[in-house]
Amino acid sequence: MLFFTKIILIVIFILTISATYKKAQKKGLRSYHFVVLFLLSPLAVFFDYSLQHQALSLDMAALKSAVIYGLPLALILSLFLYITSGKKQ
């Protein structure tokens, strides 16, 4: 059962990345990085929590951990990306 859950999560990640890439490709690479970070950081924390508890459920503990750890991670990484991409231009 855990094997199928991992496969489903990998497929969700691939679909999310491909859909985000198609939409952000029109706006440029910089916006693509920000969109991917803000989509995948909380999603990765949520899926990690779900895999550790072997259940893919939308309970408050899963959402709380995704918000507490995922959003600051996305904010820090996007700030780093903004600073480094500004220096290259």
C-alpha positions in Angstrom: 0.0 0.0 0.0 2.8 2.4 0.8 4.4 1.7 -2.6 1.2 2.8 -4.4 1.0 5.9 -2.3 4.6 6.9 -3.2 3.8 6.3 -6.9 0.7 8.5 -6.6 2.6 11.3 -4.9 5.4 11.2 -7.6 2.7 11.4 -10.3 1.1 14.4 -8.5 4.5 16.1 -8.3 5.2 15.5 -12.0 1.8 16.8 -13.0 2.2 19.9 -10.8 5.6 20.7 -12.2 4.5 20.3 -15.8 1.4 22.3 -15.4 3.3 25.1 -13.7 6.0 25.1 -16.3 3.5 25.3 -19.2 1.7 28.3 -17.6 4.9 30.1 -16.4 6.8 29.5 -19.6 5.0 32.5 -21.2 6.0 34.8 -18.4 9.6 34.0 -18.2 12.0 32.0 -16.1 12.1 34.2 -13.1 8.3 33.9 -12.4 8.6 30.2 -13.0 11.1 29.8 -10.1 8.8 31.7 -7.7 5.7 29.7 -8.7 7.5 26.4 -8.4 8.9 27.3 -5.0 5.6 28.4 -3.6 3.8 25.4 -5.0 6.2 22.7 -4.2 7.6 23.6 -0.8 4.3 23.4 1.1 3.3 20.4 -1.0 6.6 18.6 -0.2 6.2 19.1 3.5 2.6 17.9 3.3 3.5 14.8 1.4 6.4 14.1 3.7 4.1 14.3 6.7 1.5 12.1 4.9 4.2 9.5 4.1 5.5 9.4 7.6 2.0 8.8 9.0 1.1 6.4 6.1 -2.1 8.3 5.3 -2.9 10.9 2.8 -5.5 12.9 4.7 -6.2 16.5 5.1 -6.2 16.8 8.8 -5.2 19.9 10.8 -1.8 18.5 11.8 -0.8 18.0 8.2 -2.0 21.4 7.1 -0.3 23.0 10.1 3.0 21.4 9.4 2.8 22.4 5.7 2.1 26.0 6.6 4.7 26.2 9.4 7.6 24.6 7.5 6.7 24.8 3.8 5.8 28.5 3.4 8.9 29.9 5.2 11.1 27.5 3.2 9.5 28.8 0.0 9.9 32.4 1.1 13.5 32.0 2.0 14.3 30.2 -1.2 12.5 32.7 -3.4 14.2 35.6 -1.6 17.6 33.9 -2.3 16.6 33.4 -5.9 15.5 37.1 -6.2 18.8 38.3 -4.8 21.0 36.0 -7.0 19.0 36.7 -10.2 19.2 40.4 -9.6 23.0 40.3 -9.5 23.3 38.4 -12.8 21.3 41.0 -14.7 
